[in-house]
């Protein structure tokens, strides 16, 4: 074995490789030009023999390649090869026709030895036999093989193109769910593109062979009739001799052309019929035909019965019967010798384990058939790309990574409809219109443009689906314009924010604790599980997320829990202590455009009313406010916050620390996005701006 240094020294340099590629391109160009030259210039008989031999051997090479490849996409150059070989054979046909008509009077060898040999071999002393064999070859090639493979290619191309959206959706769904990475997704998309292009090209390339067969028939007729006329009239050859000579040469020429054409047609049929079969054709045929001992036993029995029918030759059927029976016996013995443990280990399960049916998707989007285009590239606004960006944004905003989003099609949905599910339960649904834009008036009014008037699915605001051509007019009127993918993503965003507590599972909390910085590990070790359990930490984090408070500053949250945990086990009290720790974050996240924190305060009367309505002692306190007073409070809150919204403010409701959790429990039922803060959560440096009082 050569050492590594020798191998590296002998390895070609990049310049040499580029030189070989360049020479290969030049050779291919010269070859195509040479084929075109065959159509114009005459060539001698010895050169025609060489070119015909190349035609036959190249056809065999193409057949063997088609037979031994593992999948059709390994031979994507076949349509181009088919075009070049067809053109090559037509060029040879014209060159041989020129020799037959110009040198046929010299004898059957006037057009070269290969044509002479094929003519004499196939005709077997009778030109009628040669004509019949030639006609059979043409029929087999044109009617049986070419027509069948062309039909397979046509159906394969149609089904491949029809299945592209579903396959693309499966790739994007696997990518979004994290089953594959970006590189694998690119490879699968490229393979899908090659597959559709290949079968589409094969559908058209099969017409080359059909045209070649028709051209062969026309050329044979021209050679026979034209050769006899030229031989008799121009060269004064006796008509019988002319008929025999020109017929032998013409049939030989036709056979030399049709045999390579038949071989390449078989290769095309093997290639287009190979989809769905793994491995090379020989292994696939052996694995599927010669591995079942019962089938082989039936073949042996049938051949044995036929052998004893009166008048039937015994020897061939007896040989087949013995051979098939021996093979069936060996296959059954081999199957019996395989240990049962090995069979159990290697055999795939008959059905999916029941435990698999218990698995649920945390987040799932179901699309109607008409929305499959959302996962393809729509001017750079692909749904999957927007979902990936959404998950990254929510992770940065709220402090934990949302579960992967699975995208499926659902034929039971409306064509333009979608459904968003959280843990298999429907959390929201809607419809979008591909090829149109959703226009909304920022002031909350109805859009005065022609289109379909609807409600925006995320917030229920008036909206209108307008045509793409009205984009500039909508912009001129100051309307907000959103594409279909963004409409769906916005709806998904609001649903995820509303369901964040449910998505923060015990496993996610453990993952957050495990991935904390190394200098904070000691805090986790001191706190969990000696002082507080992971489950309690999860409940505190879920309570914060329920009020859309980011848990990104996990060390500060754990410090707040550590301070309060020795004195109380109430999750409510722990949450209030943590919120006080996050005062800077809370004030910063709710500040207005001018940097001030807009607030709506509770009047002393309402503060006293809530404080007096608390019943119970310690951690068992509950709010027992009279229904009439509760209804009055809700009405006052709505009026105050609507006035603030008209003035362009989004204030928070400020209460005392004692009643804040109970006020929030009422507010979240009719104004879930309204923040409720206590006086302990106001940072000393926060600048306050009172916009109303309840």
C-alpha positions, 0 to 999 in steps of 0.5 A: 500500500502506498504511503500517505505522502505518495498519495497526496503527491499523486493527487491531481491539483485543482488546476488539473481537475479544471483542465480535465473538466474543460477538456470534457466540455470541449469534447462534448461540444465537438461530439455534438458538432460532429453529429451535426456534420454527419447530417451534411457531409458524406463519410467513408464505409470504414468510418461508418462501421466505427460509428455504428459500433459506438452506437451499439456499445453506448446503448449497452452502457446506458442500459447497464447504468439504468439497471444498476443505479439505486434510484432514478435521480442518480441518472438525471442526465438521461433526458439529455443523453436520450436527445444526443443518442437519438440525434446521433442515430439519425445522423448515422441513418442519413450517412448510411442512406447516402452510402446505400444510395451511392454505392449500393450497385457495388454489392451488399458491402457498399455501406460497410461490413456491419450493415452487411453482417446485420442484413445477412444474419437477420434475413437468413437468406430471405429478404421477407424474413428480414422485413418481418423481423425489422417490422416486429422490432419496430412494433415492439419498440414503438408500440410496447416499450416506448408507449408504456414508458412514455405513459409511466413518465407522464403519470409520474410527472403529473403526480410528482408535480401535484405532490410537491406542495405536500412534500414541501409542507412536510419538509418545512414542518420537520424543520419547524419542529426541529426534526431536521436542520437547515442543511438537511432541509435544503438537501431535501428541497433540492432533491424534490426540485430535481425529482420534479424536473427529472420526471417532467423532462422524461415525459418529453424525452420519451417522445424522442424515441417515438419520433426515432422509430417513425423516422426509421420506418420512413428511411427504410422505405426511402432506401428500398424504393430509392435504391432500386430506382437508382440501381436499375435506372442509373447503374443498369443493375438487373431489377432482381439483383437490385431488389435483393441488394438494396433490401439486404442493405436497407434492412441491415441499416434499419436493424443497426439503428433499431437495436440501439433504439430498442436498448435505450427504450428499455433503459428509459422504461427501467428508469421511469418504472424504478420509482419506489424501488430501493436498490439496484434492479437486480437486488430488488427483483431477487428480493421481491420475486425469489425470496418467498418459498411458497411462491417458488414451491407453487412454480415448481408444482405447476412446472411439474404438472405441465411436464406430464401433459401429453405432447409437452416436452418433459426436459425444460419443464422438469428442469424448471420444476427441480430448480424452483423446488430446490430454491424453495427448499433452501429458502424455507430451511434458511428461514427456519434456521434464523433464531427467534430472538433475532427475528423479533429484534429485526422484524418491524413492529406490526403496529404502532405502539399504543404509547405513541398515541398518547403523545400530543403536539404542544402547538399545531397549525392546521391549514386548509388545502388552499393555504398550502402555498403559505409554506412556499416562498411568497415574495420572501414571506414564508410562513415557516420563516415567520414562525421561526422568527416569532419563536426567537422573538418570544424567547427574547421577550419572555425568557423561554423558548416556545415548543416547536410548531407543527404544520399539517394540512386538514381537508376538513377545514375550509379551503382558505381556513386555518386552525391553531391548536394548543395541546390538541385543543382548538385555541383559535381559527380563521380564514385568510385570502392568498393573493390578497392583502388585509387592510385595517384602519388604525382608528378602528373604522371600516376600510373604505375600499372594495373588497371582502369586509371581515374581522381581523382574527387576532383582535377582532378589529374591522378589516377588509381583504383587498386586491394587490393592485389596491396597495398604493391606494390603501397606503395613501389612505393611511391603512395598515396593510398585512399579507396573509402569512403575517395575519396568521402569524399575528393570530398565533402570537396572541394565542401563544401569549395567552397560553404561555403558562400552559406551555411552560411545562415542568421539563421546560423549567428544569431546562431553564434551571439547568441552562443558567449561567455557571456563576448562578448555579450555586443559587439554584443548588441552595434553593432547590430542593432544600427550600422550595421545590421545582414545582413551586418555581414552575407555578410562580413562573406560570403566574408571572407569564399569565400576566405577560411578565418576562421570566428572562431575569430568572436569577432575580426571580429565584432571589425573590423566591428565596427571600419569601419562601422561608416565611410563606408557602403561598404561591400568591405571596411568592409572586408578589415578592418576585414582582417587587424584585422586578420593579425596574423591569415592570416599569420599563416594559409599560412606559409610554413613548415619552418615557413616563409610566402612565397609571390609572389609580384606584380611589380610596373608596374602592381601595377600602371596598376591596380591603373590606371584601377580603375574608379569611385569614393568612393564605386563605384570604378570598375576595367576597365583593357584592355582585352589584359592586363588582358590576359597578367596578367593571363599568368604571374600569371600562370607561376609564381605560376607554378614555385613556385609549382615545387619548393614545395612552395604554396605562396600568392600573395601580393598587395597594399591594394587599388587594393587587392579586384580587383586582387582577383576578377581576380585570383579567376576565374582561381586559386580559391585556391590562396590567395591574401593578402595586405600589411596591412595584414602582421603581424609585426612578420611574416617572409617573403620569396619572391619566385617570382615577377609578 
